[in-house]
Amino acid sequence: MNPVLEANKRMLAFYSEVSKFVGAVLVALSVIGGLYLIVLPGLLGTSPHDALVAGAGRTLRVALLPSLLALCISQFLRVLYDREYTPGWMLRHAHAILYFLAVWVVVRALFVGVLFSNGMLAHSGDASSRALGWTVTFHILPTLRVLFAEALVLVALAQGYKWVMPIILESRTLA
């Protein structure tokens, strides 16, 4: 084993357990949030479709997929410090999770853009069209740029993972 990894084995084990705990908590919170989105509209007498459209994307992006990434990080750290540990299903498919998250970010950005453009068409009066132009320029376009940049970073992480993980697994067999 690498002397640096051997010297930090306890710290890596601690970080692995913390990451596993955070991932499990986020999974539980995303399940509770999903149930909240399904049950609350019925209690309020509103359409469940509106709440699901508004909150499902946010719940998936903010809680569920990062929790899967935290669980992947936990398994990755365990691969680093435990020579006998074989990567679990999530670690073997972490690149697919990253790609899915990138696609989800792009679809969500396009969805927001389409909803906003439909709103612009509905409010295309004289005074409101100038205000909408400023809103698009200063609020929507920067948000879309950030979301597309986030998607590109996720794709880059997935590509890096696909190249690095086989090297790490092969280096474990050499020593």
C-alpha positions as CSV (number, residue, x, y, z in Angstrom):
1,M,0.0,0.0,0.0
2,N,1.1,3.5,-0.6
3,P,2.8,5.0,2.5
4,V,0.7,8.1,2.3
5,L,-2.5,6.0,2.3
6,E,-1.1,3.8,5.1
7,A,-0.4,6.8,7.2
8,N,-3.9,8.2,6.7
9,K,-5.8,5.0,6.9
10,R,-7.8,6.0,10.0
11,M,-8.7,9.4,8.6
12,L,-9.8,7.8,5.3
13,A,-12.0,5.3,7.2
14,F,-13.5,8.2,9.2
15,Y,-14.2,10.2,6.1
16,S,-15.7,7.1,4.5
17,E,-18.1,6.6,7.4
18,V,-19.0,10.3,7.5
19,S,-19.8,10.3,3.8
20,K,-21.9,7.1,4.2
21,F,-23.8,8.8,7.0
22,V,-24.4,12.0,5.0
23,G,-25.5,10.0,2.0
24,A,-28.0,8.0,4.0
25,V,-29.4,11.1,5.7
26,L,-29.8,12.8,2.3
27,V,-31.6,9.7,0.9
28,A,-34.0,9.7,3.8
29,L,-34.6,13.5,3.4
30,S,-35.2,13.1,-0.3
31,V,-37.7,10.3,0.3
32,I,-39.5,12.4,3.0
33,G,-39.5,15.4,0.6
34,G,-40.9,13.2,-2.2
35,L,-43.7,12.0,0.1
36,Y,-44.3,15.5,1.1
37,L,-44.7,16.6,-2.5
38,I,-47.2,13.8,-3.1
39,V,-49.3,14.1,0.2
40,L,-49.4,17.9,0.7
41,P,-51.2,18.9,-2.5
42,G,-54.0,16.5,-1.6
43,L,-54.3,18.0,1.8
44,L,-54.4,21.5,0.5
45,G,-56.8,20.6,-2.3
46,T,-54.5,21.7,-5.1
47,S,-53.4,19.9,-8.1
48,P,-50.6,17.3,-7.3
49,H,-49.2,17.8,-10.8
50,D,-48.2,21.4,-10.1
51,A,-46.4,20.5,-6.9
52,L,-44.6,17.5,-8.5
53,V,-43.5,19.6,-11.5
54,A,-42.3,22.4,-9.2
55,G,-40.6,20.3,-6.6
56,A,-39.6,16.9,-8.1
57,G,-36.7,18.4,-10.1
58,R,-35.4,20.3,-7.1
59,T,-35.7,17.3,-4.8
60,L,-33.9,15.1,-7.3
61,R,-31.1,17.6,-8.0
62,V,-30.6,18.9,-4.4
63,A,-31.0,15.8,-2.3
64,L,-31.2,12.4,-4.1
65,L,-28.4,12.6,-6.6
66,P,-25.9,14.2,-4.3
67,S,-26.7,11.5,-1.8
68,L,-25.8,8.9,-4.3
69,L,-22.6,10.8,-5.0
70,A,-21.8,10.9,-1.3
71,L,-22.3,7.1,-1.1
72,C,-20.0,6.7,-4.1
73,I,-17.4,8.8,-2.4
74,S,-17.7,6.6,0.7
75,Q,-17.1,3.5,-1.4
76,F,-14.2,5.2,-3.2
77,L,-12.5,6.1,0.0
78,R,-12.9,2.5,1.2
79,V,-11.3,1.2,-2.0
80,L,-8.3,3.4,-1.2
81,Y,-7.7,2.2,2.4
82,D,-9.0,-1.4,2.2
83,R,-7.2,-3.7,-0.2
84,E,-9.7,-6.5,0.1
85,Y,-12.8,-4.4,-0.6
86,T,-14.3,-4.8,-4.0
87,P,-16.1,-1.8,-5.4
88,G,-19.8,-1.9,-4.9
89,W,-22.5,-1.4,-7.7
90,M,-22.7,2.4,-7.1
91,L,-18.9,2.9,-7.4
92,R,-18.7,0.8,-10.5
93,H,-21.5,3.0,-12.1
94,A,-20.5,6.4,-10.6
95,H,-19.8,7.7,-14.1
96,A,-23.4,6.9,-15.1
97,I,-24.7,8.7,-12.1
98,L,-22.6,11.7,-13.0
99,Y,-23.8,11.6,-16.6
100,F,-27.4,11.3,-15.5
101,L,-27.0,14.3,-13.1
102,A,-25.5,16.3,-16.0
103,V,-28.4,15.4,-18.3
104,W,-30.9,16.2,-15.5
105,V,-29.3,19.7,-15.0
106,V,-29.5,20.4,-18.8
107,V,-33.1,19.2,-19.0
108,R,-34.0,21.2,-16.0
109,A,-32.4,24.3,-17.5
110,L,-34.2,23.8,-20.7
111,F,-37.5,23.3,-18.9
112,V,-37.0,26.5,-17.0
113,G,-36.2,28.3,-20.2
114,V,-39.3,26.9,-22.0
115,L,-41.5,27.9,-19.1
116,F,-40.1,31.4,-19.0
117,S,-40.4,31.8,-22.8
118,N,-44.1,30.7,-22.5
119,G,-44.5,33.3,-19.8
120,M,-42.9,35.9,-22.0
121,L,-45.3,35.2,-24.9
122,A,-48.3,35.5,-22.6
123,H,-47.1,38.9,-21.2
124,S,-45.9,40.6,-24.4
125,G,-47.5,44.0,-23.9
126,D,-45.7,47.3,-24.4
127,A,-44.6,48.1,-20.9
128,S,-44.1,44.5,-19.8
129,S,-42.0,43.5,-22.8
130,R,-39.2,46.0,-21.8
131,A,-39.3,44.7,-18.2
132,L,-39.2,41.1,-19.5
133,G,-36.2,41.9,-21.7
134,W,-34.3,43.1,-18.6
135,T,-35.4,40.1,-16.6
136,V,-34.2,37.7,-19.3
137,T,-30.9,39.6,-19.7
138,F,-30.1,39.9,-16.0
139,H,-31.8,36.9,-14.3
140,I,-32.5,34.0,-16.6
141,L,-29.5,34.0,-18.9
142,P,-26.9,34.0,-16.1
143,T,-28.8,31.2,-14.4
144,L,-28.9,29.1,-17.5
145,R,-25.1,29.7,-18.0
146,V,-24.4,28.5,-14.5
147,L,-26.5,25.4,-15.0
148,F,-24.9,24.5,-18.3
149,A,-21.4,25.1,-16.7
150,E,-22.4,22.8,-13.9
151,A,-23.4,20.1,-16.5
152,L,-20.0,20.4,-18.2
153,V,-18.2,20.1,-14.9
154,L,-20.2,16.9,-14.1
155,V,-19.4,15.4,-17.5
156,A,-15.7,16.2,-16.9
157,L,-15.8,14.5,-13.5
158,A,-17.4,11.5,-15.1
159,Q,-14.8,11.3,-17.8
160,G,-12.0,11.7,-15.2
161,Y,-13.6,9.0,-13.1
162,K,-13.7,6.6,-16.0
163,W,-10.0,7.0,-16.5
164,V,-8.8,7.1,-12.9
165,M,-10.7,4.3,-11.3
166,P,-9.2,1.5,-13.5
167,I,-5.8,2.8,-12.7
168,I,-6.5,2.7,-9.0
169,L,-7.9,-0.8,-9.1
170,E,-4.9,-2.0,-11.2
171,S,-2.4,-0.4,-8.8
172,R,-3.9,-2.3,-5.9
173,T,-3.0,-5.6,-7.6
174,L,0.7,-4.6,-8.3
175,A,1.8,-4.3,-4.7
